[in-house]
Amino acid sequence: MDTLSLILSFIFGTVIGSFLNVVSLRFNTGTGIGGRSKCMSCGTTLTWKELVPLFSFLAQRGACKKCKSKISWQYPAVEFVAGAVFVLVFMTFPPTNLSTGITTFIYLLATCLLLVISAYDIKHKIIPDQFSYTFILLSLMNLCIGGASWFHVPNISAFLAGPLLASPFALIWIVSRGKWMGLGDAKLTLGIGWFLGIAAGVNALVLSFWIAAVISVIWLFVTYRRFKPRTEIPFGPYLILGMYLVLIFHIQVIDVGMIRELLVNYL
């Protein structure tokens, strides 16, 4: 893609990211996603100049122009990440024809859903079923389309990838009665498995655990200066990060095929 296309993709992503902020912040609050945006502190209706993705936050130095209350860093963070991921999706899966265009569109929809899930999970430590089930349905759609513009029935191994990857998380939830891990993580992993397949899905999970371990230890130490075993850590964003590292950059930390071959030969 040329430079102008990348810039436009980033701008488009930040605009979508601004809307995703509205969805995640208003969900389950009794406030619909329609209507004018207002300051969360003083209730002042915001002008268009205060709603320009990224630039408004920087120009206002992260504060409301009227009441000077601090604006959450979620706003520019989600906008920037959305813009960056949109660029990566367009670069990795360019819509050159109808078939690839469908794939690009599905990945962009998935990005929107997963960003809302990440933002909501970080803030509330829970993944709403509405978002999880929508992502699962989108994953099934991607599995059945398979990058083509027609429907086909996936083979059994592709279909089993989701349940196989999700089952350990579901088992942890059952054994711990929801104390160690939420069921939302299992539902999210079900969709990730159908998106990536078993081999790439396993690599995504391994990356997720590694990154979560490193960041969580650093975060807990910096925040509390000591470890609290009951501290809740949202795992959804790490699962999503692992998925994109594998999907976009094809990172492989475990050769699942080699392990499967060794097991077959050994048995």
N, C-alpha and C positions, 0 to 999 in steps of 0.2 A: 504493500500500500504506500502511496505517496504521502509526503509530509502533511499536506492540507487535509487529506482524508483522515489521518491520525488525529490531527487537531480537532476536526469536526466530530470525530468519534468520542474524543475526550469531553468536549463541550456537551455533546448529547448525553453522555453518561452522567455528567455532573447535574444536568437538569433533571434527569430521571432520579438521580440520587436525592435531590431536594424533595421530590415527591415521595420517595421511599421513607424519608425522615418523617413526613407527615403521617404516613400509614403506620409506622412503628410507634410513634409517640401518641397517636390518637386511638390506637386499637384498644378496645375494652375500656374506654374511658366514657362512653356514652356520647362522644362527639364524632360526628361523621367526618369523612375526608373532604367533604365539600365546604365551601365558605372561605372567607378571607383568613389569612394567617395573622395571628396576633402574638404579642409578647406574652410569654408564659408567666411573667411576674406582674406587669401593670395592666395587661389586657389591651394595650394600644394596637389598633390595626396597622399592620406594616405596609409601607409603600413598596412599589416595585424596586426602588433603589435599595431597599433593605432585604430583598429576596434574591439578589443575583448570587448564584452558587459561588462559594469560596470568596469572591471579591468583597461581598458585603460584610462578611465576617471579619476579613482582614482590615477593610476600610474603617469599620466601627470598633476595631480592636477588641473584638469578642464581647461587646457589651451593647445593651439596648440604648438607642439614641436618646430616649426620653427619660427612663428611670435609672439608666446606667447599671442595671443588674447584669450579671455575667450570663452569656449565652453558652449553652452546653457545647462542648467540643464534639458531641455526636454529629452536629450539623455539618461542619466542614469535613470531618473524618469520613462519614458515609458518602458525601458528595465526591471527595477525592478518590476514594476506593472504587466507587461506581465508575467514575471516569476512567481510571486506570484499568479496571477489569474489562470495560467495554472495548478499550483499545486492544487489549490482549486477545479478546475473543475475536474481534474483527481481523486481527493479524493472523491468528492461528486457524480460524475457520472463516475465511473470506467468502462472502456470498457471490460467487461467480456465475451461478446458474440457479434454476429453481430448486434443485436437489440440495445444493450447499446452502442456499438461502434459507430453506426450511431448518436446516441444522443450526445455522447462525441464530435464527429467530428463537429456536428452542433454548439455546444456550444463554441468550440474552434474557429470556423470561426466567430461566433458572437462576441467573445472576441476581435479578431483582428480588425473587423470592428468598434466596439465601442471604442476601444483604439485610432484608427485613428480619429474617430469623436471627441472624447474628446480633443485630442491634437490640432486638427485643430480649434475646437470651442474656446478653451482657447486662442489661438494665434490670430484668425481672427474674433471671435465673430459671426460666421456663420457656419451652417452645410450644406455642399454641397449636392445637390440633388442626385448625383451619389452614395454617401455613404448611404444616407437615404433610397433610393429606393432599394438598394442592401440588406440592413438590413430588410426592409419590406418583400422582397421576401424570405429571409432566415427565417423570422418569420413564414410566411405562410407555408413554407416547413416543419418547425418544427411542426406547428399546424396540418398539414395533415398527417405527419408521426406518430406523437404522441408517439414517443419512440419505434415504431415497424418498422420492415423492409419492411412493405407494405403500400400502400397508402389507406387512408380512408377519407371519407367526415366528417369534424368536425360538431358537433351539433351547433345549431343556437346561443346558449349562448356563446360558445367558439369563434365563428366567430365575434359576436357583441362586445366582450371584447375590441378589438382594437379600433373600431370607438367610442365606449362609452367613453373610457379613453382619446382619442385624441380630442373629440369634444369640451371640455372646452378650451383647448389650441387654437384650431382653432377659437373659438368664441372670445377669447381675442385678437387674431391677427386681426380679422375682425373689432371688435369694436374700437380698438386702431390704426387701419391702420398700424400695424406693429411696433408701437412705444413702446409698453409694452413687447411684446414677438414676437419672430420670428416664421414663419410658420414651420421652420425646427424642432422646439421642438414638434409641433403637429405630424409631420411625424414620428419623433423618438418615440413618445408615442404610436403611432399606432402599431409599431412593438413590443414595450414592452408589450402592452396589449395582443397581440397574443402569445407572448412568455410565459407570466405569467398567463393569465386568469384574470377575473374581480376582484376576491377577493384579490389575491396576487398583482395584478396590482395597486389596490387602496392603499394597504399598501406601495408599492414601491413609489407611488406619494407622499403620506403623509411624508414618510421618506425623500424624496428628498427636499420637501419644508422646513421641519424642519432643515435639515443639511445646506441647502442653506441660510436660514435666519441667522443661527448662524455664519457660516463662512463668509458670506458677510458683516455682521455688523462688525465683528472683522477686516476683511480685509480693509474695507473702513476706519475704524477708525485709524488703524495702518498706512495705506498708505497716507491718506489725512488729518488725524487729524480732519476731519469734514466730514459731509455727503453731497454727491452731488447727487441730485435726478436724474440727467441725466446720471449717470455713468452706462455703459453697463456691465452687469454681465452675462457671458455665463451660461445658465441653463442646457445645454445638459449633461455635466459631472455629475451634481447632479442627474439627471434622471437615468443615467447609474449606478451611485453608489447605488442609491436606489434599482434599479433592482437587482444588484448583492447581496446586503444585504438580500433581500427576497429570491432570487434564491438559494443562497449558505447556508445562515444561518437560513432561514425560519422565519425571524423576523416578528412578527405580532403586530401592534399597534392598529388596528381597526378590530373588529370582524364583517366583512361585512355580514356574514350569520345571525348573531343575529339582526343586524340592519334591514335586509330584513324581517326577521320574525316579528319584532316589527311593521314595516310598514304594513305588510299584516294583522296582527291582529288588528291594529288600524283602517285601512281602511275597 
